[in-house]
């Protein structure tokens, strides 16, 4: 995928200024984002909307510098270096890889992460209650969710006998927290668990194509920028090879994926804006607890289920927050 970088200043209109910022002084906020384009756009909108509600006005008390990057570590590093060159007062990071790259650049400038899986295991914070360093933020999905994903997939496709768990080991250093719950759930459900690391687009395509060679196969994906940047391709491959799959976020189902279950990422971005407000007003990131997601959503794509010849259980439809027909 071709890398795309955008350097933009976001205009935020609000009726009032924030008293913590002196007249004429601009707080400089940098942002490094990577992920699915649709999520990035909507997440950014949720973030800026919340900032408006908190009274941050572009040109009066805040200036925001944004970099979008692909899942390439080289691209993310370049984006992080560009943000650092702008001398920000605070940096907003999207995922585990972007946070890792940013923390290599600074251990003094506050960093707020939006969707990190395992901030303690990744070495970003000392503990969740009191991070202790220059980073804090919000988690997206707990590792135990892997068992829930497999249960949902088995529920909608009861004939499944083998399920692959796809992930890129380079951008998902935290994979182990998902793999163990996945293996346990697979054993309980009588499903063969296939651990499938893929480090490139050709490997991803080959792995999904290979699953189609054996009947009653399906797959899951571990959350991460590599998979997010290829969400359209992944759901298209699942359709081509007629493979049932479950995904961690709603945008996969909106792209044609069978079903998804995970936290409302846009809610996380609104909560990030609240932390930006607090830190710019004087709070220290090391004293702000890392917070878990509070809003989850189940999405079922009935059109895809029908194309795969699957009948969605009524109880699943009743539980769904969104049904795509």
N, C-alpha and C positions, 0 to 999 in steps of 0.2 A: 504494500500500500504506500502510496506517495505521501511523504511527510508534508504537513501543512502547518505553517506557523502564522499566527495573526498577532499583531501588536496593536491593541486598540485601547482607547480611553473611553470608558463608559460614562455616559451622562446620566446622572441620577437627580431627578427633580423632587424636592420635598419642601414643605411649607415652613420648616423651621430649622435653625442651625443647632448644632450640639454645643452646649455650654462649655464642655471640656476642652474644646479647641478654640484658641484665641482667634479673633477676627483677622482674616487674611492668611492664616496658617493652614496649609493643606496636609492632611494625613495621607501618606503614600502607602497604598496597599498593592502588593503584587499577587498574581494568581497564576499557578501552573496547573493546567488541566490536561488529562488524557482520558479517553474512554469513547463510548458510542456517541456519535455526533448528536443524536436526538436527546440523549440524557444530558450531555454537556450544555446544549442550548437551553433546555428547560430548567436544568439545575441552576444555570447562571441567572435565568429570569427569576427563579424563586429567591435566589440570594439577593439580587438587586432590589426586588420588591420589598423584602424584609428590611434592607438597609434604608429604603425610603421611609418605611414606617418608623424607623428609629431616628430619622431626622438627618441622615447623612446626605449632603448635597454636593454634587460634582461642581468644582470650580469655587465652592465656598469653604468647604471643610474637608473634602476628600478627593483623591485622585487614584484611579484604579488602572493598573497596567496588567494586561492579560497575555498569557502565552498558551496556545493549544499545541499539543505535540502528539505524535503517534506513540505506540508502546515501545519503540526503540529506546534503549537506555542512552544511546548517543544523542538522540534527539531531545530526550528529557533533560539530559545534562546541559545541553546547549541552551535550552529554554530557561533552566534554573540559573545559569550564568548570566543570561540577559536580564533576568529579573533582579539578580543581585547587583548588577551594574546600575540599576535605577535607584539604588539606595532606599529600599522600602522600609517603612516603620513596622510592617507586619506582612506575612505571606500566607496566602490560603493555598493549600495543596488538595488535590482530589483523591489520589489513591495511595496504596502502599509504595509502589515504585517511585512516584513523584516525591513522596515524603522522604524516602530514603535518599534520593538524589539531593534534595534541598538540605537535608541535615548534614550532608557531606560538605555543603557550601558554607553553612553557618550553624553555630551553636549558641548564638546570642540573639539574633532577630527572632521574634515570636513567629511560630508556624502553627496554623490551625489546619488539621486534616479533616476531610469530609467523609470519606468512606474507606476506612482502614480495617482490615480483618483482625489482626493480632498485634496491636501497638506495643504490648509488653514483650512478646516473643520476638518482634522485629527490632527491639532495642530502641524504640522511639521514646518511651516513657519508663519511669521506674516502676510505677504501679498505676492502676486506673484511678484510684481515689485522689492521689496526689502525684501528678506526673513528674514534678521535680526539675525538669529542664526547661527548654525553650519551646517545647511542642505539646500540644493537647488537641482534642477534637472529638471525633465521633466515629464509632465503629459501624459497620454495615451488616455483616452476617456472622453469627457464631458458627463455629465448626460443627456443632451438633445439628445444624440445619441440613447437613448432607444426608442424615438419616431420614429426615422429613421429606426431602426431595425424592428419595428413592421410594418411600412409602406412597407418595402421591403418584409417581410414575407407574408403580405396580398396581395402584388402585384403578387407574384409567386404562392400563394395558395389562390385565391380569395374566396373559400368556407369556409375559417376559421371562426369559431364562438367563440372559446375560446382559449386563449393563456396563458400559465403559464410562469412566470418569476422565474427561479431557481437561488438560491444563498445560500451561507453558511454565516449565520449572524456572526459567530465567526471570519472569515477571511475577511469579507466584511463589515466593520463597517460603510462604506460610502454608503450603499445600498440605502438610502433614496433619494440621488441625482438622481438615476435612476428610482426609483419607481414612483415618481410623474409625470415625462414626459411620462412614460409608461401608467399610468392610463389615462392621458389626451388624448393620442393618441388612446387608446383603445375605449374611449367614442366617439371620433370623427369618428372612423372607424366601429363602431357598433360591437366591439369585447368584449367578457367578459374577464376582466383582473383577472388573478389568481396569487396572490402573494404566492410563494412557497419556504419558507426557508427549507433547508436540512442541517443537521449537521453531517451526516455520509454517507458512501457509501450505506448501506442498505436503508436509507431514500431516497437517490437520485434514486436508482433503483425502489423503490416503487412509488415514485412520477411520474416518467416517465411511468411506467407500468399503473398507474391509469388513466393517460391521454388517453390511448388507449381505455378505456372503453366507452368513449363518442365520437361520430363522430365529424369530423371537428375540431379537437384539434391540437394544436402545442405548441411549447415552445421556449424560449430564455434563455440565461444564462448571468448573470452579470459577468464581468471580475473579476478574482481573482485566487489565487493560488490553492484553493481547486478544482475549476472546471478545471483549466489548467492541473493539475496533473491527472485528470480523463477524459481528452479530448477524448482519444481512446474509453473508455468505454461509454461515453455519445453519441458519434456519432454512435457507434454500437447499443446502445439501441434505438436510433431514427430509425435506419434502421430496427431493429427487430420488432418494434411496428408500423412501417410505419407512423412516425410522421414528418411532416415538421418542421424544426427548423432553426433559424438564429443565427449566432455566431459572437462574436466581433473581431475575428482574423483569418487570412488566414489559419493557421495550422489546424483549425477545418475542413475547407472545403477540405484540402489536405488529411485529414483522412477519408473523406467520408461524411462530413456534407453538407447539401443542399446549403447554401450560407453563406458568411461572409462579414462584412463591418467594417472596423476599421483602425486605423493608422498602418503605416509600423513600426513595433516594432524594426526592425533591424536598421532603420534610427535613432531611439532614442538612441540606444546603441553607434552608431558612434558619436552622439552629446555628449553623456556622456564622451567619451574619450577626446573630446575637452575641457570639463570642468575640467577633471582630469589634463590635460596639464596646464590650466590656474591657477588652485589652487596650483599645485606643483611649479609653477613659481612665486607664491606670491599673487595671488588674493584671497580675502576672500569670502567664500561661502555665507555669509549673504549679500554680495553686488552684487552677480550674480543673475539675475532674473530667476524665474521658467519659463520655456518655454513650450508652447503648441505644440502639434504635427503639422507638416507641410505637411506630406505625408500620404494620405489615399488610401485604396485600396478595391475594390469590387471584390469578387471571387464567381463564380457560378460553382457548380458541376453539369454538365448536366447529367452525368451517374446516380447520385442520383435522380435528378428530374424525369428522365425516369422511374426509379424503383418505384417512388411514384406516377406515372401516372400524373405528372404535366408538363404543357407546359410553358416553360420560355418565357415571353414576349420579342419580338425582341428588344425593347428599353432597356431592362435590359441587354441583351447580348451586346448591343452596348456600354453601360456604363461600362461594366465589365473590370477590369484591367487584370483578368485572368479567363479563362474558362477551366474547367477540363472536358475532354470528355472520 
